[in-house]
Amino acid sequence: MQAIPIIFRCDASSEIGWGHFRRCYALAEIAQQSGRYKVHFLCRMLPRNLEKKLKEIHAAVQVLPAEANLEQDLQVLHSMFDMMSRKNVIVCIDHYDWTTECFQSLKTDPRVVLLTFDDGVRRHYECDFLINQNLDADSIAYSSTPGCQQLLGPKYVMIRDEIFTLRQHPTERMAEGFQFLVTLGGGDRWGHSLKAIDAVRLSNEKFETHLVVGGQWPHLERAKRLIGNHPRVHLYEDPSFFPQLLARADLALCGAGSTTYELAYLGIPMLTTALVPHQAAIGKAWEGRGIADYLGPAENLTPEFILQKILHWMDRDQELEDRGISAQKLIDGRGKFRVLERVAKFIQLKRSPAAAIA
C-alpha cells in the first residue's frame, strides 16, 4: 500500500519557542516509523538542530519565506496536495496565526484530513480533529465543525521518542548531589535565564545547576561571563543529550509550555514561569494539581526568589518524590499513538462508509 502523505505546518523560533515543533515532531516520528505515512514539514527557516531532527526521520522539508503571509502559506499547501495527487492527505496545523478562514480553505479539498492543535485560542475550528493536550482543555467550550473529534486533555500529550525511552520511577533516580535544571527554551529572548545564574552565585549551598540554552540565544556571551569558572554551574548550548539532562534533574525551572509535559512524563518536579501570557494558565494548572510551583510571569522573577525556591525544595526529598509520582500518573506519554490510531480509523471509515454503518 502506498504511504499516505502527512504534512505538518508549524514554526519554531526564539519568538514563539519550540513547543509547536516538538509535539508535531513526536507525532511525525511515530507516523514515519509505522511505514504507512510519508512525513512532510512546511516551516519557516528552523534552527539547525531542529533541521537535523527532521533529517533523522527522513522527513521531506519545504521552507516558507520568512515574509510569507497566510495567503501564500495556503497556496504552498494546496500546491503540495496537487503534487501528491492522493485520495487522502493528512494535514496537521500547529500555528497561532492560522484563522478559521484558513481551515475552511483546506477543507474545501475533499482529500484533506485536517488536524489542528490549539492552546485555548478563541476561533472556530473547521477540521476533523481538534487536539489540545493541556490539563484543563476539556473545560473549554470549543466552536467546531459537526463531527469534529475533540481530543482534549493530558492523555493526548505527545512525547518524543528520545524522552519516551528515559522514563523511570522517581525513586530510581540517582545523582551524587542535588541537580537543578534551568530550561526556559527557545523563547527566552529576554534573558530571564540569567537570573538563575545570579541566584546560584548568591548561595553557598552546594548543588549542581545545569543551564540549557539555544545556540542562537542572544545572551549567551553574557551568561558565560557571569558563570566564569564557577564549579557548580554548567552551561549547554543545544546539547544532544538534553533528554538525559531532563531525566536526571531533581528540580527544574522551566517555561510553562511543552517542556512541562516532558518533565511530568519523566517525573521531575517543576518551578514554572510564564514567558508569554498564555503560559500562565498552564503554570497555574500544574500548581493546582500539586505538581509544580508557579512563580508568576518571568519578568517578575528575581534571583533571590529563585534561590529561595531552590533551597526550600532541596530539603524535601519525599515531597519532591511524591510530586514526581503524581506527575507520571497524569502523563503516560502515549498521546501520539492514540491520535494516530484515531486518524487511521477515520481514514478507514472514509474509504469504506459501510463500515461506519455496521
C-alpha positions as CSV (number, residue, x, y, z in Angstrom):
1,M,0.0,0.0,0.0
2,Q,1.3,3.4,-0.9
3,A,2.2,5.7,2.0
4,I,-0.3,8.4,2.9
5,P,1.2,11.9,2.9
6,I,1.1,13.7,6.3
7,I,2.0,17.4,6.2
8,F,2.9,19.3,9.4
9,R,2.6,23.1,9.3
10,C,4.5,24.6,12.2
11,D,7.3,27.0,13.0
12,A,9.9,27.3,15.7
13,S,11.9,30.4,16.7
14,S,13.1,32.5,19.6
15,E,9.9,34.5,19.3
16,I,7.4,31.6,19.6
17,G,9.5,28.9,21.2
18,W,9.8,25.3,20.1
19,G,6.8,23.7,21.6
20,H,4.7,23.6,18.3
21,F,7.5,21.9,16.6
22,R,8.2,19.4,19.4
23,R,4.7,18.0,19.5
24,C,4.4,17.8,15.7
25,Y,7.8,16.1,15.6
26,A,6.6,13.5,18.2
27,L,3.6,12.6,16.0
28,A,5.8,12.6,12.9
29,E,8.2,10.2,14.4
30,I,5.7,7.5,15.1
31,A,3.9,8.1,11.7
32,Q,7.2,7.6,9.8
33,Q,8.1,4.5,11.9
34,S,4.8,2.9,11.1
35,G,5.6,2.8,7.4
36,R,2.1,3.8,6.4
37,Y,2.8,7.5,6.1
38,K,5.2,9.8,4.3
39,V,6.1,12.8,6.5
40,H,6.4,16.3,5.2
41,F,7.1,19.6,7.1
42,L,6.3,23.0,5.9
43,C,8.0,25.6,8.0
44,R,9.8,28.9,8.0
45,M,13.6,28.6,8.5
46,L,14.2,26.3,11.5
47,P,17.1,26.3,14.0
48,R,19.8,24.0,12.7
49,N,19.4,21.4,15.5
50,L,15.7,21.1,14.5
51,E,16.6,20.7,10.8
52,K,18.9,17.8,11.9
53,K,16.0,16.2,13.7
54,L,13.9,16.2,10.6
55,K,16.7,14.6,8.6
56,E,17.0,11.8,11.2
57,I,13.4,10.7,10.5
58,H,13.8,11.3,6.7
59,A,11.1,13.9,6.6
60,A,10.7,16.0,3.4
61,V,11.0,19.7,4.3
62,Q,9.8,22.7,2.4
63,V,10.8,26.1,3.7
64,L,8.5,29.1,3.6
65,P,9.9,32.6,3.1
66,A,10.1,34.5,6.4
67,E,7.8,37.2,5.0
68,A,5.2,34.8,3.6
69,N,1.6,35.8,4.6
70,L,-1.3,33.5,5.3
71,E,-2.5,33.6,1.7
72,Q,0.9,32.5,0.4
73,D,1.1,29.9,3.2
74,L,-2.2,28.3,1.9
75,Q,-1.1,28.5,-1.7
76,V,2.0,26.5,-0.9
77,L,0.0,23.9,1.0
78,H,-2.5,23.5,-1.9
79,S,0.3,23.1,-4.4
80,M,1.8,20.3,-2.3
81,F,-1.6,18.5,-2.4
82,D,-1.7,18.7,-6.1
83,M,1.8,17.2,-6.5
84,M,0.8,14.4,-4.2
85,S,-2.4,13.5,-6.1
86,R,-3.8,11.2,-3.4
87,K,-7.2,10.2,-2.2
88,N,-6.2,11.2,1.3
89,V,-3.7,13.8,2.5
90,I,-3.4,14.4,6.3
91,V,-2.6,18.0,7.3
92,C,-1.6,18.9,10.8
93,I,-1.7,22.7,11.6
94,D,0.0,23.9,14.8
95,H,0.2,27.6,14.4
96,Y,-1.3,30.6,16.3
97,D,-1.6,32.8,13.2
98,W,-3.9,30.5,11.3
99,T,-7.6,31.6,11.1
100,T,-10.9,29.9,10.7
101,E,-10.9,31.0,7.0
102,C,-7.6,29.2,6.6
103,F,-9.0,26.0,8.0
104,Q,-12.1,26.4,5.7
105,S,-9.9,26.8,2.7
106,L,-8.1,23.5,3.4
107,K,-11.4,21.7,4.0
108,T,-12.6,22.6,0.5
109,D,-10.3,19.9,-0.8
110,P,-12.1,16.5,-0.2
111,R,-8.8,14.7,0.1
112,V,-7.8,16.6,3.2
113,V,-8.0,15.0,6.7
114,L,-7.3,18.1,8.9
115,L,-5.8,18.0,12.4
116,T,-5.4,21.3,14.3
117,F,-3.6,21.9,17.6
118,D,-4.9,24.5,20.0
119,D,-3.8,26.1,23.2
120,G,-7.0,28.0,24.0
121,V,-7.1,30.5,21.1
122,R,-10.7,31.6,20.5
123,R,-11.6,30.7,16.9
124,H,-14.0,28.4,15.1
125,Y,-12.4,25.1,14.0
126,E,-13.2,23.7,10.6
127,C,-11.4,20.4,11.0
128,D,-11.7,16.7,11.5
129,F,-9.6,16.5,14.7
130,L,-9.0,19.2,17.3
131,I,-6.2,18.5,19.7
132,N,-5.4,20.3,23.0
133,Q,-3.1,18.4,25.4
134,N,-3.3,21.0,28.2
135,L,-4.5,19.9,31.7
136,D,-7.8,21.9,31.7
137,A,-8.5,21.5,27.9
138,D,-11.8,19.6,28.5
139,S,-13.3,22.6,30.3
140,I,-13.1,24.8,27.1
141,A,-16.3,25.2,25.1
142,Y,-15.0,24.9,21.6
143,S,-16.7,26.0,18.4
144,S,-16.0,23.4,15.8
145,T,-17.4,21.6,12.7
146,P,-20.1,19.0,13.4
147,G,-18.4,15.7,13.5
148,C,-15.0,17.1,14.6
149,Q,-13.4,14.8,17.1
150,Q,-12.1,16.8,20.0
151,L,-9.0,15.1,21.6
152,L,-8.6,17.0,24.8
153,G,-6.5,16.7,27.9
154,P,-3.2,15.1,29.0
155,K,-4.0,11.7,27.6
156,Y,-3.1,13.2,24.2
157,V,0.3,14.6,25.3
158,M,2.9,13.7,22.6
159,I,6.3,12.7,23.9
160,R,9.3,12.5,21.6
161,D,11.0,9.1,21.4
162,E,14.2,10.3,22.9
163,I,12.2,11.3,26.0
164,F,9.9,8.4,25.9
165,T,12.6,5.8,26.4
166,L,14.0,7.5,29.6
167,R,11.0,7.2,31.9
168,Q,11.7,5.7,35.3
169,H,10.1,5.8,38.7
170,P,11.2,8.9,40.7
171,T,12.6,6.6,43.4
172,E,15.1,5.2,40.9
173,R,16.8,8.4,40.0
174,M,20.3,8.6,41.4
175,A,22.8,11.5,41.4
176,E,25.8,12.5,43.5
177,G,24.1,15.7,44.7
178,F,21.1,17.9,44.1
179,Q,20.6,18.6,40.4
180,F,18.9,21.9,39.4
181,L,18.0,22.3,35.8
182,V,17.1,25.6,34.1
183,T,15.5,25.3,30.7
184,L,13.5,28.3,29.6
185,G,13.5,27.2,26.0
186,G,14.0,28.9,22.6
187,G,11.6,31.6,23.7
188,D,13.8,33.3,26.3
189,R,14.9,36.1,24.1
190,W,14.7,38.5,27.2
191,G,17.4,36.7,29.1
192,H,15.5,35.6,32.1
193,S,17.8,32.5,32.4
194,L,20.5,34.9,33.6
195,K,18.5,35.4,36.8
196,A,19.1,31.7,37.7
197,I,22.8,32.2,37.3
198,D,22.7,35.1,39.7
199,A,20.6,33.0,42.1
200,V,23.3,30.3,42.2
201,R,26.0,32.9,42.7
202,L,24.2,34.2,45.8
203,S,24.3,30.8,47.5
204,N,26.9,28.9,49.5
205,E,24.9,25.8,49.3
206,K,26.4,23.0,47.2
207,F,24.1,22.0,44.4
208,E,24.7,21.5,40.7
209,T,23.0,23.9,38.2
210,H,22.6,22.9,34.6
211,L,21.5,25.8,32.3
212,V,20.3,24.8,28.8
213,V,20.0,27.5,26.1
214,G,19.8,27.6,22.3
215,G,22.9,28.2,20.3
216,Q,21.3,31.4,18.9
217,W,20.4,32.7,22.3
218,P,21.3,36.5,22.3
219,H,22.5,36.5,25.9
220,L,25.0,33.6,25.5
221,E,28.2,35.6,25.9
222,R,26.8,37.5,29.0
223,A,25.9,34.1,30.6
224,K,29.4,32.8,30.0
225,R,30.9,35.9,31.7
226,L,28.5,35.6,34.7
227,I,29.4,32.0,35.2
228,G,33.1,32.5,34.8
229,N,34.8,29.5,36.4
230,H,32.0,28.7,38.8
231,P,32.5,25.0,39.6
232,R,28.8,24.2,40.0
233,V,27.2,26.0,37.1
234,H,27.2,24.2,33.7
235,L,26.1,25.9,30.5
236,Y,24.9,23.9,27.5
237,E,24.1,25.2,24.0
238,D,21.6,22.9,22.2
239,P,23.0,19.8,23.8
240,S,22.3,16.5,22.0
241,F,21.9,14.9,25.5
242,F,19.2,17.4,26.6
243,P,16.7,14.5,27.3
244,Q,19.3,13.0,29.7
245,L,19.7,16.3,31.5
246,L,15.9,16.4,31.9
247,A,15.8,12.9,33.2
248,R,18.4,13.3,35.9
249,A,17.2,16.6,37.4
250,D,15.8,16.8,40.9
251,L,14.1,20.1,40.2
252,A,13.6,22.1,37.0
253,L,12.9,25.8,36.3
254,C,11.1,26.0,33.0
255,G,8.6,28.0,31.0
256,A,5.0,26.8,31.4
257,G,4.8,25.3,27.9
258,S,5.6,22.0,26.2
259,T,8.6,21.2,28.4
260,T,6.3,20.8,31.4
261,Y,4.7,17.8,29.9
262,E,8.1,16.1,29.1
263,L,9.2,16.8,32.7
264,A,6.0,15.4,34.1
265,Y,6.3,12.3,32.0
266,L,9.8,11.8,33.4
267,G,8.5,12.5,37.0
268,I,10.6,15.7,37.5
269,P,9.2,18.3,39.9
270,M,9.0,21.8,38.5
271,L,9.2,25.5,39.1
272,T,7.3,27.1,36.3
273,T,7.1,30.6,34.9
274,A,5.2,32.4,32.2
275,L,7.4,33.6,29.4
276,V,4.4,34.7,27.5
277,P,0.9,35.5,28.8
278,H,-0.9,32.3,27.7
279,Q,1.6,30.1,29.7
280,A,0.2,31.5,33.0
281,A,-2.9,29.2,32.8
282,I,-0.7,26.2,32.2
283,G,1.6,27.1,35.1
284,K,-1.4,27.6,37.5
285,A,-2.9,24.3,36.3
286,W,0.2,22.3,37.3
287,E,0.3,24.1,40.6
288,G,-3.4,23.4,41.2
289,R,-2.6,19.7,40.9
290,G,0.2,19.9,43.5
291,I,2.9,19.1,40.9
292,A,4.7,22.4,40.4
293,D,5.2,25.8,42.0
294,Y,4.1,28.6,39.6
295,L,6.4,31.5,40.1
296,G,4.4,34.0,38.0
297,P,5.5,36.0,34.9
298,A,9.1,35.7,34.1
299,E,9.7,39.4,34.1
300,N,8.8,39.5,37.8
301,L,11.3,36.8,38.8
302,T,14.3,37.8,40.9
303,P,17.5,35.9,41.7
304,E,16.6,36.0,45.4
305,F,13.1,34.5,44.8
306,I,14.6,31.7,42.6
307,L,17.2,30.8,45.2
308,Q,14.5,30.8,48.0
309,K,12.6,28.2,46.0
310,I,15.7,26.1,45.3
311,L,16.7,26.0,49.0
312,H,13.1,25.3,50.0
313,W,12.9,22.1,47.9
314,M,16.5,20.9,48.5
315,D,15.5,19.6,51.9
316,R,12.2,18.0,50.9
317,D,13.2,14.8,49.2
318,Q,10.0,12.9,49.9
319,E,7.7,15.7,48.8
320,L,9.7,16.0,45.5
321,E,9.3,12.3,45.0
322,D,5.6,12.5,45.7
323,R,5.2,15.3,43.1
324,G,7.1,13.2,40.5
325,I,4.9,10.2,41.1
326,S,1.7,12.4,40.8
327,A,3.1,13.9,37.5
328,Q,3.7,10.5,36.0
329,K,0.1,9.4,36.8
330,L,-1.1,12.3,34.7
331,I,1.2,11.9,31.7
332,D,1.6,8.4,30.3
333,G,3.2,9.6,27.0
334,R,1.0,7.6,24.7
335,G,-0.8,10.5,23.2
336,K,0.8,10.2,19.8
337,F,-0.3,6.6,19.5
338,R,-3.8,7.4,20.4
339,V,-4.0,10.3,17.9
340,L,-2.6,8.2,15.1
341,E,-4.9,5.3,15.8
342,R,-7.9,7.7,15.7
343,V,-6.7,9.2,12.4
344,A,-6.2,5.7,10.8
345,K,-9.7,4.6,11.8
346,F,-11.1,7.9,10.4
347,I,-9.4,7.3,7.0
348,Q,-10.6,3.6,7.0
349,L,-14.2,4.7,7.5
350,K,-13.8,7.3,4.7
351,R,-12.7,4.5,2.4
352,S,-15.4,2.1,3.5
353,P,-18.6,4.0,4.5
354,A,-20.4,0.7,5.1
355,A,-18.0,0.0,8.0
356,A,-19.3,3.1,9.8
357,I,-22.9,1.8,9.5
358,A,-22.0,-1.6,10.7
